[in-house]
Structures are given as C-alpha cells and as structure tokens.
Amino acid sequence: MPEIPDLEAARALLNRDVSGLRIERVDVPRPIVVRAVPESFRARLEGAALGEVRRAGKFLLFALSTGDVLVVNPMLTGRFALVEAERRRPARLCFALALSDGRELRYIDERFMGKVYLTESDHVDQVPLFAEMGPDALDPTLTEEIFLERLRAFRGQVKNVLVNHKFVAGIGNAYADEILFVAGIHPFTKVRELGEERRRCLYGALREVLDWALPMVRERMGNALDEKPRDFLRVHRKGGEACPQCGAPISEVSPNKRITSFCRRCQPG
C-alpha cells in the first residue's frame, strides 16, 4: 500500500512533469475504480489543464483548471505511470489521460481496490473517508502534545491505532512496523499499557522514521512513478533476517492477513 513517503515522492514527480499540461483525451478501459459515470468522467476531464497535485493522508488530489479536483485513493495496489503514448498498455489499466506533451498518465490497479473521484474543489470533504481523517502524519501542527491528546482517545493494539486514518493519516502497514521498531514497542501492546514516556517515544519515532524515509524513497524512485521502494526498511518484510540493532531473528506474523514484522528482543511484549 502506498504510504506517505511513496505518495510524497510521486506528488513531487507529478508536479514537476505534468503540472500545466492539458488533458487531450481520456480512456477508461476498466471503470471499476472510477466513482463516476465514465462518459461524465471523460467529458469533465477532457480539455482541462492539470494544476498542482496535493497529498492528504493516502489521497492524491489533482487540481484542474475547471475547478474540479481528481481525487485518487490508490488503496493497496494502485499506482501511476507516466509513459509515451505508444507504449503497450498493461492489462490492469483503469484509466489513461492523454496529455498535451504526447505522453499518457496511466492509473493501474492490480486488484482494482483503488477509488477515484471527480468532484468540485469545494466538495472534496464529501469524498468517502476524506473528512474523517485525522491530522496528516507530516502536518507540522501535529505536535507531540496534540499527538498524545489524540492517542488518549484510542484503544486496542498500538499498531492498529497507528494505521487507523482517524488517528493520524498516511501511515500504513510498512511504516507502522518501522515506527514501532524505532520506538522499541511491541506491535500488539495495548495503547492503555503505554506509559507517558513510551507514548512520547512513539511520537519521536514517527517523526524520525518519516524524516529518514522521505529522501530514501525519493532517491530510489528516481523518475519512476510506479516504484514503491521497500528494500531499505529495517524490519518490515524482513522475517528471519538478523535485526539490524541486536542481531536476533526478526519475527513475522500475519494476524488478520496483515504482515507484521518486529524484533522480539528490541520490542519486548
């Protein structure tokens, strides 16, 4: 699932490469992810110029010269590719925007789990899940005190809270594992069992991991929008490998079909 570092890198590339270009034609070969009538989707997009691309949580928002906003929630397997129009289209292509520079901006989704909306700029908060998001994990106004205050309202296991967009937006499975590793907190610890010091440590780890990951992801993505680098992560999906901190084998379990990776020695439960 794309998370903040992936989406921030993609947003920067999109703003560099497509901002200001006009949408000449729209193809929707697999409209299952588009939450609009395909004919209306095409009509409202064709002829519009792409403006600034913003990110909010796990959403990418494409401003259009018409006042509309293309809102994309890529979910688990959605991704964009910016390619020459002549390149062969993949089987799981959902829609393609033919741009005025001769290239196509394509949205591909292997499992068709993403959700794409086209709405007026004043109505973005009506997009499902959008208004219920908590503060973005990168928002500078998310201070330690606000983080701790919000954490008091949530129950259950700490990893489940971290990936809950109602708590903070933009953290998913991979970076939750990394944050908990840096904080030294077992992923299945109940929030109510965390003392004040460990809660503050959790906030510090969130900031530290995102600050560390953002430039790493940008470097590894290069100019490829559809990359999702994970090779540099320290524990996520590294089950059986040596912990980079203590050398013990990293544990990997899959409760609720979601892989959780952690070090039992560095993150005692």
N, C-alpha and C positions, 0 to 999 in steps of 0.2 A: 504494500500500500504506500503510495507517495505520502511523505510527511514533510514537515516544514523545510528541512534542508533541500530535499528534492524539488519541491514546488518553488522555493525561493530562487534556486538556480534556473529552473525553467522560466520563471517570470522574467528574470533578467535577460535571458536569451530572447524571449519573445518581444520584450520591449526594444531590444537592440535591432532585431531582424524584421519584425512585421509591423511595428507601430507606424502609422501613416499610410500603409498600403490599403488599396481598395479591394473589396471582395467582388470579383467579376462573376463568379458562378458558384453555386452551392450544390453539391451532390450528397444525397442521403441514402446510400445503398442499404444500410441496416438501421432503421429509425428507432429501434427498440430503446435506446438510451435517451432519445430526444423527447422531452416532455412538452411537445407541441405538435400540431398537425404539420406534417412535412412540407406541404405546399405553403403554409403560412410562414414556417421557419425559413424556407428559401426566399420567399418574397421580402421578408423583413431584413434579411442579411444582404442580399444581392444589391450592389451599388453603394453599400455603406463602407466607410473607411474605418480601419481599426485604430483605436486610440491606445491609451495606457492600459496595461494589464496589471491588475492588483491581485493580491492574495489575502484571503481572510480564512484563518484556520486551514482546512484542507480544500477550500474552494479557490479556483482561479476565476477572476472576473475581467472580461474583455469589454472595455468601453467602446461604444460605436458612435460614429458621427451623427447618427439619427436620434441619439438619446437613449437608445436601448442598451442593454447590457447582456452579453452572453456569459452565463454563469455555469461553470463546469465543476462538478464534484466527481473526480476520477475514481473514487472508491478504491477497490483492491487492485485492479489491473488496467485501468485507463491510462493512456499516455498519448502525447502529441508527437508528431514528426513533421518537420519542415523539409520538403524534398522537391526536386524537379518534377514537374507535372508528368513527364514521360515515364517516371519510374513505376514499375509494376505495383499495383495496389495489393495490400495484404488482404487475406480472406476476412479478417475481423475488423475491417474498416467500417466505422459507423457513419462518419460524415467527412467531407473534404471541402475546404474553402479554396477555390482557385483565386490566387492573388494577382495584383496588377504587375508584379515583377516576374510573372511566369512560373512561380512556384506554387505548391499546394501546402496548406496547413491541414494535416490529417489528424483525426482522432481515432485511435484504435483501442479496442477493449476486448481482451481475450475471453472474458467471462460475461460481457455485456452487463456489468454491475454498476457502471457509472451512471450519472444522471446529469442531463444537460438541459438548461432552461434559457429561455429568451424573454427578458422582461424589461419594463421601463425602469430607468435608473432610480425613480422614487419608490419602486416596489420590490427592490432586492430583498428587503427583510421579510417578504412574503414567501420567498423560496423555502421549501421544506428544510428544516434543521438549521437554517441560517440564523433566525432570530434567537434560537435557544442556545446558541454557542456562548460559552464563557469567554473571558478575555483571551486574546491570542497569546500564545506562549512567548512570542517575541515582543509583545507590546511593552514599551518601556514604562508604562504606567502600572504594569503588574509588578508592584514592589513586593518585597519579602513580607511585609505586614499584610498586604491585601491577599497574597497567596495563602498565608497562614489562616487568615479570617475565612477565606473560601473553603479551605481544607476542613475546617471545623464542621461544615455543613454536610460533609460526605462520609458515608460509612462503607464497610466492606474492605476488600483487599486493596492494598495500595496500588498495585499495578492496574487493576480495573478502574480505579479513580483517575490515574494518570492518563489513561486512554479515553476517558469519558469527556466528550467535547463540551459538556455542560460545565465541567470544572475548569479546564483550560483547553483551548482549541489548538489543534495542529500536531499533537503528539499521538503517535501510533505504536504499534507493537514493537518495532525495532528500537526506536529511540527510548521507549519506556524501559526496555531491558538495559540500555546503556546508562540511562539516568540512575536507575536503581543500583547498578554496579558501582558507579562512581560514588553514590551516597552510602554504599555498604548496607543496603536494606534488602532483606529477603522479599521477593515479589509477592508472596502470599501473606505477608504480615498485614494484620488488620490496621486500618488507619488509627483506630482508637488506642492501639497499643504503642503508637509512636509518641515518644515524649517530645517536649518543645525543642530540644537540641537536635533531635533526628529530623524533625519537621523542617527546621531551618537548613539542615544539611541537604534535605531533599530539594529545597528551592535553589540552593547554591549549585547542586549537581545539575539541575535543569538548565540553569544559565551556562554552566561550564561546558556541558555536552553540546548544546546548540552553538555556542561560540566556537568550539573546536570543530564541529561537523560542517558548518556552513562553508568555510573555504575549502575543506577537503572535497566536498561534493562538487563545488564549482569547478575545481581543478580536474576532477575525474570525468565530469560530464563533458568538458570542453565545449564543442559546438553541437553535441548530440542531445536533442531534446528528450529522446526516448530512453536515455540511460537512467538507471536507478542504482547508483553505486552503493555497495554494502561491504565490499571486501575489507575496508579499513576498520570496521566496527570491532570492538574488543571482545564482546561476549555473544551478541545476537547471532544465532545460527552457527555457533562455534562449538556445539556439543561434542564432548570427547577430547577437544583440544586443551592444551595447557592454559590455565588462567594467566594472563599477562602480568598479574600482580603477585600471585603466590605460587603458581605452577601446578596447582591441583587441577584435576579434570573439570571442565565446565559441564554442568548438568543441563539437560534439555528435556522438558516435559511438554505435553500438549493438552492441558485441560481445556475443554470446550473447543477443541480443534484449533487452538491458537498456540503456536510455539512460544514457549518462554525459556529463555537461556539465562543462567546465573551461576555464580560460584558459591558453593555451599560453605566454603571456608571464609571467603571475604564478605559473604552476605548471610550470616548465620540466621537460622529461623528459630 
